[in-house]
Amino acid sequence: MAKKRIGILTGGGDVPGLNSVIKTVTYRSSENDIEVIGLRRGWEALTHLNLEDPNSRRRYIMPLDRENTRTIDRRGGTVLHSSRTNPAKMAKLPDHLADKDFPLSVSNKGIATNTWDVSKQVLANLSALGIEHLIAIGGDDTLGYAAKLNELGVKIIAIPKTMDNDVHNTEYCIGFSTAITRASDAIQRQRTTVASHERIGIFRVFGRDAGFTALYTAYTTSVRCVVPEFKVNLDKLIGLLIEEKRANPSNYALVVLSEGAEWEGYQVREYGDPDAYGHRKKASVAESLADEIKRRTGEETMTSDLTYDLRSGDPDFVDKLVGLTFGNMAYDAMLEGQTGLMSALVKGCYELVPIPDPKLGPRKLDVATMYNTERYRPMYANKRGLPVFLQRVS
């Protein structure tokens, strides 16, 4: 009798803790005599794989076992690599699919672009590989396509990961704790330099649509922050920073900005081509704020872009713990034949929940309970009864 075979992939940006998921799923599978196929480079493995080409198989297929996963949880990143491929909106077909007939779309967020939905090729590759169940690890974009595959009849379990912590239906995503730890450490280190030069320190972190990373960093370092969910008044923000700087015996002040932060009269500037999910790179809002402070007050600033550094390196304890647990939950759900579910934290407890509806987009901060719109700081009061990560699932 042929062995049961499952697949696992990581999509979108890497975060610390992914390898813990991959290892625990592989080890558990070995105990049940189940084969694990690592699909390399996220959804690209199932869109670009040419099963008749040995080089393509080597590029996209990685059989996993106890030996080649034994030590992977000791480091960050993902041994399966990643990509931002969206099989439902492929701007360019792989050469071996160029003459195939796929559904065509002609728009991408208002930009005239031809894209193809190659989902039938994804289904064909899963079938040809003998993969009976798929575990997909990713953020809202990756999991949006996972939801589509579930609708198409693929047995699939999802695991949320993103340092932005902005996936619906869970209070926590793998990578978030390490990101906040790294950001807090970086700010604490750089206080000495900002203070030595008596400047205003401006720190930019990831957070295209949601301000969790900026707000929780500000919460743990006791500094101000600006998040995408609320447009601050620039004159007021600068006034608060100047006031704080003058009141500080060391004559400095700090502020943390989400990459998607805005103030009244300012719009985030984007550049470059959109990725497979329609996202373009954002120009540094930190540099824009620094220019405004200099122009309006003459004060000198220091800007620091913490973005990619926060997702690099080894996972902390929380991301190892949650990664292992989310992986084991996904594996148990797979053994039970379940599909369309996601490992999650709900009310501080581990749960299985539906994969979020992609139409919802990213989860957002609850400004009313989390952000002080007068002081541009996190709210510190009234936390009794909240889960450990301070906001209930939405």
N, C-alpha and C positions, 0 to 999 in steps of 0.2 A: 504494500500500500504506500502511495506517495505521501511524503511528509507534508504537513500543513506549512504554508509559507506566508509570511507577513512582510510588509514593507514599512520603512520609516524614512522620513525626510525632514529637513530643516529649511525653511524659506525666510526671505527677508533679511534684515540685519542680524548679525551674530550677537549673542549675549553670553556671559558666563553662566554655566549651568546646563547648557545643551548636551554636553558630553555625558553628564550624569544620567540624563534621560536615556540616551542611546545605550549606555552601558547596562543600566538596570533592565531595560527591555530585552537586550541580548542575553544577559545572564538568566533571566526568568525563562526565556524561550528555550535555552539549552536544557533546562530542567524538565521541560515538557516535550522535548524532541521536536521543536518547531524551528524551521529555518527562518532566518532574518535577512532580508535583502535591504541594504542601505542604498537609497536612491540619492545620488550625489548631485549637488547644485539645485536643490529644491525641485520646484515643478518643471524646471528645464530638463530634468532626467526623463520625464514622461512625455515631453513634447519633442525633444531633439534625439532621443534614443533611436538608433537604427540597429535593430537586432541582427541584421545581416552583416554588419561591419564590426569586426573584432575590436578595432580601436574605439568605436563608439561605445561598445559594451564596457570596455575598460574605463572609459571616461565617466560613464554614468552609473555603473552597477558595481557595488561593493558588498559582497557577502560578508556578514558580520558573525563573529564567533567570540568565545571567551578569550582567546589568545590575542586577537587584534583589537579588543576593547578593554583589555585588562587594566591599563593605566590611563585611559583617556579622560577619566573624570578628575584627574589631578590638574588639568589645565582648562583654560577658557576656550572660546571659539567653538567651532563644530568640525569634527573630523569628516563630516559628510559635505562640507562646504555649503554654499548658499547662493541664491540668486533672487532677483525680483521678477522672475518670469510670471506672466499671467496667461495661462493657456486659453482663457476666454477672449483675450485681446492681444493676439500676436501680430506685431508690426511687420515682422519678416519671417517667412517660413524657412525651416531648414532645407538644405538643397534636396534631400531625398524625399521631401514632401511637396516640392514646388509645383508638381503637376497634379496634385490631389485637389479634390473639390471640398472646400470647407466653407461654412457660413461666413459671410463678409459683413463687416460693420464699417461705416464711413465717418464716424466722429469719435473724438476722445476729449471730453470736457470742453467742447467748443472748438477744438483744433481739428481741422480737416485732415484726417488720417485714415488710411485703409488698414483695418485690423481683421484678423481671422480668428474664429473660435475653433480650436483644434481639439476640443474635448473628446471627439470620437477617436482621435489618435491616442489620447491619454487612456481611454478605456481599452483600446486594442492592445496597448503596451502592458497594461496591468494584467490583462487576460493572458497575453503571450508569456509573461514572466511567472504566471501561476500565483500571483499575489491575491490572497483571499481576503485580507484585511489590511488596511493602511493606517498608520499613525502619522499624522501631520503636525509638526511643531512650528508655530509662527505667530505673527501678529494679526491685526484685523484684515490686512490684505490677503495674506496666505490662507487664513481661516475662512475668508470670504469664498475663495475657490473650493476649499474643503466642503463648505456647505453646498455648493453647486454639485460637487461629485456625489455627495450623499443623496441629493435629489435625483441624480442619474442612476442610483442603485448601487453605488460602491459602498462597501462596508468600511466606515472610516471613523476614527476617534481622533479628537484634536487635543493639543496641549498648548496653552497660551504662553507666549514669550514676547516680551518687549520691554526695554528699559523705560519706555513711556508709560507703562502700566495702564494702557487705555483700551483694553479689550473688554467688551460688555460681558455680563453674566459672571464675572469673577472679580474679587477684590484684590487679586494679586496675579502678576505675570512674572515668569522666570526672567531674571536679569535686573529687576527693579532695585532690589536691596543692594546689590553690588554697585550699581550706578550711583545710588545715594551715598554709599560709603566712600566711593572714589571722589565724588564731587565734594563731600564734606571735608575729606582729607586734603584735597587740593586747595580749597578755600582757606582752611586753617594754616596750611603751609605758606600760602601767598599773602596772608595777613602781614607777615613780617616785612615783605618787600613793599606792599602798598603803604604800610605805616611808615616805613623808613623814608619814603619819598613824599609822604603826606598828600596822598592822592585819593581819588574815588576809584575803587576797583569794580569793574564791570565783568561779570562772568556769564557766558552764554552756554546753555546746555540744550540737549535735544528736547523736542516737544513741539512737533509741527502743528498739532491740533489741540493738544491737551497739556495742561500745566503741572501734572503730577510731579515730574522730575524736578522742576524749578521750585515748586512750593514745598516739597518735602526736604529738599536741600536747604532751603531757607529756614524751614522749621527746626532742623537740627543744628544749624549754624547761627541762628538768631540774626538773620539779615533780611533786608527787603527783597521782594521779588515782583516780577511782572509776568503774567500768564496770558495765554491766548484767549481765555474765556472772559477777560475783562479789559477794556481799553482804558488805560489810566490817563489822567491829565498830565501832560508833560511838564508844565510849569510847576504843578504841585509836586510831582515826583522829584524834580531837580531841587525844589525848595526843601523837601524833606531830607534829601541827601546832603545838601549844604548845611542844614541845621544840625544833622547828626554828626557831620564831620567837625564842625566847630565845637560841639559839645563833647567830643571824644578827646581825652587827654593826649592821645597819639595823633590827633588831627587827620583822621581818615574815615571813609565810609565805604560800604560794600552793597552791591545789588546783584541779584541773579535774574537772568532773563531766559525765558523759553525761546527757542528759535522762531516760534510763531507769534511771539508777543508783539503787541501794537500799542500805540497811544493815539489819542484823538488827533485826527488829521494826518496820521501816518499809516501807510499800508505796507505790508511785508513785500519786499522786492524779491522776485524770483528770476532765475537765469537757467540756461541750458535746456536741453530737450526733456520732455516729460518721460518718466519711467513707465514701465508696463501698467502701472496703476494710476497714471496721470499726474504723478507728483514731480514737481521741478525742485531743484535745489534753491534754498533760500539764502539771500544775501545776509550778511551778519548784522542783526539788529543791534548788537553790542557796539559795533563801530559807528552805526548811525546815532546811537545815544551818546557815545563819546563825542562825536562831532557837535551835537546839539549842546551838550554841557559846555564845551569849550567856547562855542559861538555865543552862548547866552550869558555865561558867567566868567569865562576866562580860566576856570578851574582845570587843572591837569588831571588826566585819567589814566588808568591802566586797564586794558581789555585782555581777557583770557578766554579762549575758546576751548571748553572742556569736552566738547561733544564726543568725538570718537574715543578719547581716552577712557570715558566712562564705561564703554562696552568691551574694553580690552583687558586681557590678563585673567587671572584665576578667579573663580567664583568665591564668594564669602559663604559662611555657614548657612545662612538662610536660603540662598539660591541652590546650594547643594541639597539641603533638606527638602525644599519644595520640588526641585527637579526630580530627585529620587522618588518622592511620593507621588507627584503627578504622573511620572512614568509607570509606576506600579499600579496606580489606579487605571490608567489607560490600558495597561496589559490585562488587568482583571476584567475590564469591560470587554476587551477583545475576546478573551476566553469564553465569556458568557454570550458571545455573538451579538453584542450590542453595536449600534451604529448611530451616527449623528450626534454624539455626545462629546463633551469637553471636560477635562479635569479642571477643577476650580476650587477657590476658597470662597465660601459663602457664610457670612456671620462668623468669620474666623474658623470655620470648620471645613474640612475637605469634603467636596461633593462632586457628583457628576451632573452637569447641566447641559442643555441644548447648545450646539454650536451657534454662536450669535448670528442673527440675521444681518447679512452684509449691508443691507439698506440702512442700517442704523449708523454706520460709520464708527469713528472712534468714540469711546466713552469720554465724558468730560468731567472736570471738577465741578462740584456743587459749590458755587461761589458763595451762596448765602450762608453756608455752614463752615466753609474752609478758608475763605479769603477775606481779610479786613480791607474793604475798599476805601477806607479813610486813611489808613496808615500804610497801605500796600505791603502788608505783612501777612503771614499765616495767622489764622485764629488759634489761640492757645486754650481758650476756655471751653467748658461744656463738652468734655470728651468722655465723660462717664457713660458706660453702656455701649460704646462703640467697639467694633472689632479692632484687632491689633493694628490694622493699617488705616484706621480712622475714617473710612468711608464705606457705607454699605453698597452692596452690589447694585448695578443698574444696567 
